[in-house]
Amino acid sequence: MSDASNLSLTSKVVRDPGVVEAEIDHEVVAINIETGNCYGLNPVGSRIWNLIAAPVSVGDVCARLVSEYQVQQSACEQQVLSLLEELRAEGLISTVPEK
């Protein structure tokens, strides 16, 4: 499971394998089977969800979003970190230990 420290741009994250997801009108709904927690993601949140299908650093997710959307780097980083912290608190994603 993930540690209690805050995520940073160098943190690697990945979707938890115990999560079931469905896409409805370009938005993802993710459900943690163990807890029953359900989380709906808007289109940008859904894009982030798709980017973390395999382990990836938060910084790489932000770089990808900055190239795809008209968003400033600092605003993107802040919002991505906030969303990923929420998803981690809900048990939907995990951090990957540094090697």
WOURPE-V345041 format. One record per residue. N is the residue number from 1. PSI is psi in radians with two decimals (999 if undefined). OMEGA is omega in whole degrees, 0 to 359 (999 if undefined). BURIAL is + if it has 24 or more other ideal C-beta (glycine too) atoms within 12 Angstrom, else -. Layout:
N/PSI/OMEGA/BURIAL  N/PSI/OMEGA/BURIAL
This chain:
1/2.96/184/-  2/2.75/178/+  3/3.04/186/-  4/-0.12/182/-  5/2.75/180/-  6/2.63/176/-  7/2.67/175/+  8/3.09/180/-  9/-0.39/179/-  10/-0.16/178/-  11/2.43/174/+  12/2.32/181/+  13/2.77/178/+  14/2.64/177/+  15/2.51/179/+  16/2.41/182/+  17/-0.30/180/-  18/0.33/182/-  19/2.32/175/+  20/2.44/182/-  21/2.72/174/+  22/2.53/177/-  23/2.21/181/-  24/2.06/180/-  25/0.86/177/-  26/0.31/176/-  27/2.45/182/-  28/2.40/169/+  29/2.13/182/-  30/2.38/181/+  31/2.22/175/-  32/1.97/184/+  33/-0.66/182/-  34/-0.72/185/-  35/-0.35/185/-  36/0.05/179/-  37/2.34/179/-  38/2.39/184/-  39/2.15/178/+  40/2.37/181/-  41/2.32/176/+  42/3.11/183/-  43/-0.70/179/-  44/-0.73/176/+  45/-0.65/178/+  46/-0.63/177/+  47/-0.74/177/+  48/-0.78/179/+  49/-0.76/180/+  50/-0.61/180/+  51/-0.39/182/+  52/0.43/176/+  53/-0.59/175/-  54/2.73/181/-  55/2.29/182/-  56/2.61/179/+  57/2.63/178/+  58/-0.67/178/+  59/-0.68/178/+  60/-0.66/177/-  61/-0.81/181/+  62/-0.74/179/+  63/-0.71/179/-  64/-0.78/181/-  65/-0.69/179/+  66/-0.62/179/-  67/-0.40/183/-  68/-0.47/184/-  69/2.77/176/-  70/1.51/182/-  71/2.51/177/-  72/2.55/182/-  73/-0.85/184/-  74/-0.72/178/-  75/-0.71/179/-  76/-0.84/182/+  77/-0.79/181/+  78/-0.80/183/-  79/-0.68/179/+  80/-0.79/179/+  81/-0.72/180/+  82/-0.82/180/-  83/-0.80/182/+  84/-0.62/175/+  85/-0.74/178/+  86/-0.80/180/-  87/-0.66/178/+  88/-0.72/179/+  89/-0.53/178/-  90/-0.05/180/+  91/0.41/182/+  92/-0.38/177/+  93/2.85/178/+  94/2.77/172/+  95/2.64/179/+  96/2.20/181/+  97/2.52/176/-  98/2.50/180/-  99/999/999/-
